[in-house]
Amino acid sequence: MKLIQIYVTGMVSKMVTSDLSARINDVLRYVGITRNMNAYMILSQALTLIAEDEDRLRAVEKEIYTPIADKNLRGPRAVQSAVRRASKVA
């Protein structure tokens, strides 16, 4: 899991907005998360938020899980659970 986190963090820091979506898709595919998984959309949104401001990683629940939960009409715990399940697959 730590290796994936380092890879994703490194990839996110190099992303530019013009091809952000393509890069996120590449990162998720690389770690084994495909579009047909429920967590794909959530992880894609999370990586987009992180790419916009890496300081969001300091307060993951408040800065990442809550905005995604609000956008998808879910609770922050449901978002956290989806991320956790996806990390087990990856």
C-alpha positions as CSV (number, residue, x, y, z in Angstrom):
1,M,0.0,0.0,0.0
2,K,2.8,2.4,0.8
3,L,4.4,1.9,-2.6
4,I,1.1,2.6,-4.3
5,Q,0.7,5.8,-2.2
6,I,4.2,7.0,-3.1
7,Y,3.6,6.2,-6.8
8,V,0.2,8.0,-6.9
9,T,1.6,11.0,-5.0
10,G,4.5,11.3,-7.4
11,M,2.2,11.0,-10.4
12,V,-0.2,13.5,-9.0
13,S,2.5,16.1,-8.4
14,K,3.5,15.9,-12.0
15,M,0.1,16.2,-13.5
16,V,-1.0,19.2,-15.5
17,T,-4.7,20.3,-15.8
18,S,-4.9,19.7,-19.6
19,D,-4.5,15.9,-19.3
20,L,-5.4,15.5,-15.7
21,S,-8.3,13.1,-16.4
22,A,-6.1,10.9,-18.7
23,R,-3.3,10.8,-16.2
24,I,-5.7,9.9,-13.4
25,N,-7.2,7.1,-15.5
26,D,-3.6,5.8,-16.2
27,V,-2.7,5.8,-12.5
28,L,-5.9,4.0,-11.5
29,R,-5.5,1.4,-14.3
30,Y,-1.8,0.9,-13.3
31,V,-2.9,0.0,-9.7
32,G,-5.7,-2.2,-10.9
33,I,-8.7,0.0,-10.5
34,T,-11.0,-0.1,-13.6
35,R,-13.9,2.0,-14.6
36,N,-16.4,-0.8,-13.8
37,M,-15.5,-0.7,-10.1
38,N,-17.7,1.4,-7.8
39,A,-14.7,3.1,-6.3
40,Y,-13.3,4.3,-9.6
41,M,-15.4,7.5,-9.7
42,I,-14.6,8.3,-6.0
43,L,-10.9,7.7,-6.5
44,S,-10.9,9.8,-9.6
45,Q,-12.5,12.7,-7.8
46,A,-10.1,12.3,-4.8
47,L,-7.1,12.4,-7.1
48,T,-8.4,15.4,-8.8
49,L,-8.8,17.2,-5.5
50,I,-5.3,16.2,-4.5
51,A,-3.9,17.4,-7.8
52,E,-5.5,20.8,-7.3
53,D,-4.0,21.1,-3.8
54,E,-1.7,18.5,-2.2
55,D,-2.2,20.1,1.2
56,R,-5.6,18.4,1.3
57,L,-3.7,15.3,2.3
58,R,-3.2,16.8,5.7
59,A,-7.0,16.6,6.4
60,V,-8.3,13.8,4.3
61,E,-11.7,13.4,5.8
62,K,-12.5,17.1,5.8
63,E,-10.8,18.1,2.6
64,I,-11.3,15.0,0.4
65,Y,-14.0,12.6,1.8
66,T,-16.6,15.2,2.7
67,P,-16.6,17.2,-0.6
68,I,-16.8,13.9,-2.5
69,A,-19.6,12.6,-0.2
70,D,-21.6,15.8,-0.7
71,K,-21.1,15.6,-4.5
72,N,-22.3,12.0,-4.7
73,L,-25.0,12.2,-2.0
74,R,-23.1,9.8,0.3
75,G,-21.6,10.0,3.8
76,P,-17.9,10.5,4.3
77,R,-17.7,7.0,5.8
78,A,-19.1,5.5,2.6
79,V,-16.4,7.3,0.6
80,Q,-13.7,6.2,3.0
81,S,-15.1,2.6,2.8
82,A,-15.0,2.7,-1.0
83,V,-11.4,3.9,-1.0
84,R,-10.4,1.2,1.6
85,R,-12.1,-1.6,-0.5
86,A,-10.4,-0.4,-3.6
87,S,-7.0,-0.3,-1.9
88,K,-7.4,-4.0,-1.0
89,V,-8.0,-4.8,-4.7
90,A,-5.0,-2.8,-5.9
